[in-house]
Amino acid sequence: MLEVNGLSVDYGSNRVVRNLDLKLNESEILMLVGPTGCGKTTVLQALAGLIPVTEGKIAQGGWISTPEKSVPPEKRNVGMVFQDFALFPHLTVEQNVQFRLKDNTLADHWLELLGLSDFRQAKPSRLSGGQKQRVALARTLAHEPSYVLLDEPLSNLDAALKDTLRWDIRDALKKAGVPAIWVTHDQDEALSVGDRVGILNKGVLEQLDTPEQCFEKPASKFVARFLGEASFLQGRIAGSNVETAIGSAPVYTANNAQELVELLVRPDDVIVSHSPEHANATVLRSRFEGGSRLLFAALDSGETVSARVSHELKVMPDQRVHLTLQSSHPLSALSQ
Ligand SMILES: Nc1ncnc2c1ncn2[C@@H]1O[C@H](COP(=O)(O)OP(=O)(O)OP(=O)(O)O)[C@@H](O)[C@H]1O
């Protein structure tokens, strides 16, 4: 098991990773997300042993790396997959995957499993981006790493390819039974593919939990907003419910729950109807999303909220609408 305690990394006087703790469970895929410059790549480089760390301990199997006694990358048995594929251009697909292997059985296994059998003799320049990334993954897995680090493996691919390849990568990692940390800036990718998601903000891991917990019970407004469209409405706790300007809903209450809270409302928690006589909000903007529209509306109470409606409902800016909070699951409330 890869275990990280109190990891901090500085570039000069700039601390870019702060006191990071995590344990990577067997066969687990942990997605690391966060805005640009928050330190995701730096964390991976530290875990691979490619950069010096300032404080903390990284341990895996038989080794422990500290700032005083760093374990070099070649002693960590780490596999890396990069966004630019990092293949040897002069070698064929097969030679890339077999590189430095004594026995080619696993190379054959992963070439076949990742759909590369027909391309064994091709040079990387002949392959599509998706195929190149499959070769990079096959090469990594054929070397039986103790853990795999993936740095935005899909960011150079088009949207349609991303969707299939993300599942193929997940399946391959699960079949190999190897734990992985996968860096992405794509929230959907993080929530759909990961067993757990870690949200990094300015070098600090703000939350590390299952995708459902991070989305439904975010540790902070930052996490809530980073993982999806989020509005915060003022609410008053009343037993197991919370009351807002657009109705009430069940709420998760913490031990220190206070009377007045900020309630996290996702667009799907709001029902929109045209009923001018009961209108309680004015549409500010409407964003077409294909199968649905995302509305941004100003409540008469002065707050703003977003709501998702069917694409068939043509709602225009300045239109008066009636919004109702509707959720059968508990919503998350942050103390004010
Ligand atoms: N070699 C370096 N020397 C000095 N500062 C660096 C170096 N590499 C990264 N940084 C700084 O460290 C911070 C974290 O960078 P990092 O690349 O880890 O972020 P990231 O979350 O991976 O960003 P992105 O999503 O844009 O790839 C940034 O402020 C960056 O400018």
Ligand as a Chemical Component Dictionary entry (heavy atoms), coordinates in Angstrom:
data_LIG
# 
_chem_comp.id                   LIG 
_chem_comp.type                 NON-POLYMER 
_chem_comp.pdbx_formal_charge   0 
_chem_comp.three_letter_code    LIG 
# 
loop_
_chem_comp_atom.comp_id 
_chem_comp_atom.atom_id 
_chem_comp_atom.alt_atom_id 
_chem_comp_atom.type_symbol 
_chem_comp_atom.charge 
_chem_comp_atom.model_Cartn_x 
_chem_comp_atom.model_Cartn_y 
_chem_comp_atom.model_Cartn_z 
_chem_comp_atom.pdbx_ordinal 
LIG N1  N1  N 0 9.947  23.460 -11.777 1  
LIG C1  C1  C 0 9.242  24.396 -11.160 2  
LIG N2  N2  N 0 9.835  25.473 -10.604 3  
LIG C2  C2  C 0 9.140  26.416 -9.950  4  
LIG N3  N3  N 0 7.810  26.414 -9.804  5  
LIG C3  C3  C 0 7.142  25.369 -10.341 6  
LIG C4  C4  C 0 7.812  24.317 -11.045 7  
LIG N4  N4  N 0 6.874  23.417 -11.455 8  
LIG C5  C5  C 0 5.681  23.897 -11.032 9  
LIG N5  N5  N 0 5.826  25.055 -10.367 10 
LIG C6  C6  C 0 4.753  25.849 -9.732  11 
LIG O1  O1  O 0 4.138  25.018 -8.764  12 
LIG C7  C7  C 0 2.728  25.210 -8.746  13 
LIG C8  C8  C 0 2.045  23.871 -8.962  14 
LIG O2  O2  O 0 2.311  23.415 -10.287 15 
LIG P1  P1  P 0 1.743  22.047 -10.843 16 
LIG O3  O3  O 0 2.279  21.882 -12.226 17 
LIG O4  O4  O 0 2.019  20.968 -9.868  18 
LIG O5  O5  O 0 0.179  22.345 -10.888 19 
LIG P2  P2  P 0 -0.987 21.528 -11.598 20 
LIG O6  O6  O 0 -2.103 21.474 -10.632 21 
LIG O7  O7  O 0 -0.456 20.228 -12.110 22 
LIG O8  O8  O 0 -1.350 22.499 -12.810 23 
LIG P3  P3  P 0 -1.972 22.166 -14.251 24 
LIG O9  O9  O 0 -3.384 21.681 -14.033 25 
LIG O10 O10 O 0 -1.932 23.483 -14.947 26 
LIG O11 O11 O 0 -1.093 21.129 -14.889 27 
LIG C9  C9  C 0 2.426  26.253 -9.810  28 
LIG O12 O12 O 0 2.314  27.505 -9.192  29 
LIG C10 C10 C 0 3.627  26.201 -10.717 30 
LIG O13 O13 O 0 3.849  27.455 -11.322 31 
# 
loop_
_chem_comp_bond.comp_id 
_chem_comp_bond.atom_id_1 
_chem_comp_bond.atom_id_2 
_chem_comp_bond.value_order 
_chem_comp_bond.pdbx_ordinal 
LIG N1  C1  SING 1  
LIG C1  N2  SING 2  
LIG C1  C4  DOUB 3  
LIG N2  C2  DOUB 4  
LIG C2  N3  SING 5  
LIG N3  C3  DOUB 6  
LIG C3  C4  SING 7  
LIG C3  N5  SING 8  
LIG C4  N4  SING 9  
LIG N4  C5  DOUB 10 
LIG C5  N5  SING 11 
LIG N5  C6  SING 12 
LIG C6  O1  SING 13 
LIG C6  C10 SING 14 
LIG O1  C7  SING 15 
LIG C7  C8  SING 16 
LIG C7  C9  SING 17 
LIG C8  O2  SING 18 
LIG O2  P1  SING 19 
LIG P1  O3  DOUB 20 
LIG P1  O4  SING 21 
LIG P1  O5  SING 22 
LIG O5  P2  SING 23 
LIG P2  O6  DOUB 24 
LIG P2  O7  SING 25 
LIG P2  O8  SING 26 
LIG O8  P3  SING 27 
LIG P3  O9  DOUB 28 
LIG P3  O10 SING 29 
LIG P3  O11 SING 30 
LIG C9  O12 SING 31 
LIG C9  C10 SING 32 
LIG C10 O13 SING 33 
# 
